Amino acid sequence: MDGSGYQMQTGSYRQGKDERSEPDGDIGCCGYVLMFFSICILILFFPFSLMCSFKVVQEYERAVIFRLGRVVSGGAKGPGLFFLFPCVDTFKSVDLRTFSYDIPPQEILTKDSVTVAVDAVIYARIFDATKSIICIENAHGSTKLLAATTLRNVMGTKLLTEILSDRDQIAHYMQSTLDEATDPWGVKVERVEVKDVRLPVQMQRAMAAEAESAREARAKVIAAEGEMKASRSLKEAADVMAESPAALQLRYLQTLNSIAAEKNSTIIFPLPIDTLGGMLKK
């Protein structure tokens, strides 16, 4: 029973959608009578009636014409000059230029329970003027509201690290989601950009402390590795000097030279015992 009811609702929705988007049709007997009177008015007041019958839309605009409340077949008119029958035709102009919206900052709870404020900007345009008029009341406002809701839904499924590092992927996913949702409205979402992610002050301090601790830990590790390499080099040098006593004496002379270059008045010279032993024997 539930399945049949769902199918009936789906069929009714599709039928309503088809009826809503059905272009032009039989205007009926009364419609033809009104059209006849419209032509008579056009002839009686000629050429002054032409001033009200001819309309112009700009290069970036299209005109959706309604005849007795029904959309005229052939799609939107323009750019340029088009004709309206007096009293029976009305039109609405639609701007096809790309428009941008700043999504207000949204307070979002991330997947790891961190509260952040995220704002973004979207760029969109109307590609089907007829759909944007007959399928939705306010295409611009609805797109803006849908973008804010999509931003909250997408950011709520991400971790804080993903929001901070994967902005391009998040923006691309939002753009594809919004474009799919607004396609029945005749709106094309061209681009989405995440402008800013604002964290609470306490979270900023905690992240700064964490980064500082990580840098200090890396510095200590680097210093320890340097001391280890230096100790290995000193050990190798000590082994070389142990094999050649003359090398140790040369090192003493080099140390004296370094001390003398610093202009010290007192020089302490370590005298090897082996040298003294050789002098005493003589």
C-alpha positions in Angstrom: 0.0 0.0 0.0 2.8 2.3 0.9 4.6 1.5 -2.4 1.5 2.2 -4.5 0.9 5.5 -2.6 4.4 6.5 -3.3 4.1 5.7 -7.0 0.8 7.7 -7.2 2.5 10.7 -5.5 5.5 10.4 -7.8 3.2 10.2 -10.8 1.2 13.3 -9.6 4.5 15.2 -9.1 5.7 14.3 -12.6 2.3 15.3 -14.1 2.4 18.6 -12.3 5.9 19.2 -13.4 5.0 18.4 -17.0 2.0 20.7 -16.9 4.0 23.5 -15.4 6.7 23.3 -18.0 4.3 22.7 -20.9 4.9 25.5 -23.4 2.0 27.2 -25.2 -1.1 25.2 -26.0 -4.7 25.7 -27.1 -5.8 29.0 -25.7 -9.5 28.0 -26.2 -12.4 29.8 -27.8 -12.2 32.8 -25.5 -8.5 33.1 -26.2 -9.1 33.4 -29.9 -11.8 36.0 -29.3 -9.4 38.1 -27.2 -6.8 37.7 -29.9 -9.2 39.0 -32.5 -10.0 42.0 -30.3 -6.3 42.6 -29.8 -5.7 42.6 -33.5 -8.6 45.0 -34.0 -7.1 47.4 -31.4 -3.8 47.1 -33.1 -5.4 48.1 -36.5 -7.6 50.9 -35.1 -4.9 52.7 -33.3 -2.2 52.1 -36.0 0.5 53.4 -36.0 0.4 54.5 -32.3 -0.3 50.9 -31.2 3.1 49.9 -32.6 4.8 52.0 -29.9 3.3 49.7 -27.2 3.7 46.5 -29.2 7.4 46.6 -30.1 9.8 45.9 -27.2 13.6 45.7 -27.0 15.9 43.7 -24.8 19.6 44.1 -24.4 22.3 41.7 -25.6 22.6 40.1 -22.1 18.8 39.7 -21.6 16.1 37.4 -22.7 12.3 38.0 -22.7 9.8 35.3 -21.7 6.5 36.1 -23.3 3.2 35.0 -21.7 0.0 35.0 -23.9 -3.1 34.9 -21.8 -1.0 33.4 -19.0 0.7 30.7 -21.0 4.3 30.7 -22.2 4.6 31.4 -25.9 6.2 28.5 -27.8 9.7 29.1 -29.3 11.4 29.9 -26.0 12.6 33.2 -24.8 13.0 36.1 -27.2 15.9 38.3 -27.8 18.3 40.0 -27.9 16.9 42.8 -29.9 13.4 43.7 -31.1 10.3 41.6 -30.6 6.5 42.1 -31.0 3.7 41.9 -28.4 -0.1 41.8 -29.0 -1.8 44.5 -27.1 -3.8 43.4 -23.9 -3.1 39.7 -24.3 0.7 39.5 -24.2 3.0 40.2 -21.2 6.7 39.5 -20.8 9.4 39.3 -18.2 13.0 40.0 -18.9 15.8 37.8 -17.5 19.4 38.8 -17.0 21.8 36.1 -18.3 25.0 37.7 -16.9 27.0 35.9 -14.2 26.0 37.0 -10.7 27.9 36.5 -7.5 26.7 36.0 -3.9 28.6 36.3 -0.6 27.4 33.5 1.6 27.2 34.9 5.2 29.5 33.3 7.8 28.0 30.0 8.9 28.6 28.6 12.4 29.4 25.0 11.7 30.2 22.0 14.0 32.8 19.9 12.3 33.0 16.1 12.4 35.5 16.3 15.2 33.2 18.6 17.3 35.0 21.9 16.6 32.9 25.0 16.1 34.1 27.2 13.1 32.7 30.1 11.1 33.0 29.6 7.4 32.0 32.0 4.6 32.1 31.5 0.8 31.3 33.1 -2.5 29.4 31.6 -5.5 29.3 32.6 -9.1 26.3 31.5 -11.2 24.3 32.4 -14.2 20.9 31.7 -15.8 21.2 29.5 -18.9 17.5 28.9 -19.4 15.3 32.0 -19.0 12.0 30.1 -19.3 12.8 27.7 -16.6 14.0 30.4 -14.3 10.6 32.1 -14.6 8.1 29.3 -14.6 9.9 26.7 -12.4 10.8 28.9 -9.4 9.6 32.1 -8.0 13.0 33.7 -7.2 16.0 32.0 -8.9 18.6 34.3 -7.4 17.3 34.2 -3.8 16.7 30.4 -3.9 20.2 29.8 -5.2 21.7 31.9 -2.4 19.7 30.0 0.3 20.6 26.6 -1.2 24.3 27.6 -1.2 24.2 28.5 2.5 22.5 25.2 3.3 24.9 23.2 1.2 27.9 24.9 2.8 26.7 23.9 6.3 25.9 20.3 5.2 29.3 19.8 3.5 31.4 21.3 6.2 29.6 19.4 8.9 30.9 16.1 7.4 34.5 17.2 7.3 37.3 17.2 9.9 38.9 20.5 10.9 42.2 19.5 9.2 40.3 18.6 6.0 38.6 22.0 6.0 41.9 23.8 6.5 43.9 21.8 3.9 41.4 20.6 1.3 39.5 23.8 0.4 39.8 23.3 -3.3 38.2 19.8 -3.2 35.4 21.0 -0.9 34.7 23.9 -3.2 34.6 21.6 -6.2 32.2 19.2 -4.5 29.9 22.1 -3.5 30.0 23.4 -7.0 28.9 20.1 -8.5 26.2 19.6 -5.8 24.7 23.0 -6.3 24.9 22.8 -10.1 22.9 19.5 -10.0 20.3 20.9 -7.6 19.8 24.2 -9.6 19.7 22.7 -13.1 15.9 22.3 -13.0 15.7 26.0 -12.2 17.7 27.0 -15.3 20.7 28.1 -13.1 24.3 27.1 -13.8 26.7 27.3 -10.8 30.0 28.1 -12.4 32.3 28.4 -9.4 32.4 28.2 -5.6 35.2 29.6 -3.4 35.7 29.2 0.3 36.8 32.6 1.5 37.7 32.2 5.1 37.6 29.7 8.0 37.6 31.4 11.4 38.5 29.4 14.5 37.7 30.3 18.1 40.5 32.2 19.9 41.1 29.4 22.3 41.5 26.9 19.4 43.9 29.3 17.7 46.1 29.5 20.8 46.0 25.7 21.3 47.0 25.2 17.6 49.8 27.7 17.9 51.1 26.0 21.1 50.9 22.7 19.4 52.9 24.0 16.4 55.5 25.6 18.6 56.0 22.4 20.6 56.4 20.4 17.4 59.0 22.9 16.1 60.9 22.7 19.4 60.8 18.9 19.3 62.2 18.9 15.7 64.9 21.4 16.8 66.0 19.1 19.7 66.1 16.1 17.4 68.2 18.0 14.9 70.6 19.2 17.6 70.9 15.7 19.0 71.7 14.3 15.5 74.3 17.0 15.1 76.0 16.2 18.4 76.0 12.5 17.5 77.7 13.2 14.2 80.2 15.6 15.9 81.1 12.9 18.5 81.7 10.4 15.8 83.9 12.8 14.0 85.9 13.5 17.2 86.3 9.8 17.8 87.7 9.3 14.4 90.0 12.2 14.9 91.2 10.9 18.2 91.9 7.5 16.7 94.0 9.2 14.0 96.0 11.2 16.5 96.6 8.2 18.7 98.3 6.5 15.8 100.6 9.5 15.1 102.0 11.4 18.1 103.3 14.2 15.7 99.7 14.9 14.7 98.9 15.7 18.3 101.8 18.1 18.5 100.6 19.8 15.3 97.2 20.2 16.9 98.8 21.9 19.9 100.5 24.4 17.6 97.3 25.0 15.7 95.6 25.8 19.0 98.4 28.2 20.0 98.0 30.0 16.7 94.3 30.4 17.3 94.8 31.7 20.8 97.4 34.2 19.6 95.1 35.5 16.9 92.6 36.6 19.7 95.3 39.0 21.3 95.3 37.3 24.7 98.1 38.5 27.0 98.5 35.1 28.8 99.0 31.9 26.8 99.0 28.5 28.5 101.0 26.1 26.5 100.6 22.4 27.3 103.9 20.7 26.9 103.8 17.0 26.1 105.5 14.7 28.7 107.1 12.7 25.9 109.1 15.8 24.8 110.3 16.4 28.4 111.3 12.7 28.7 113.5 13.0 25.5 115.2 16.2 26.8 116.0 14.6 30.2 117.6 11.6 28.6 119.9 13.8 26.6 
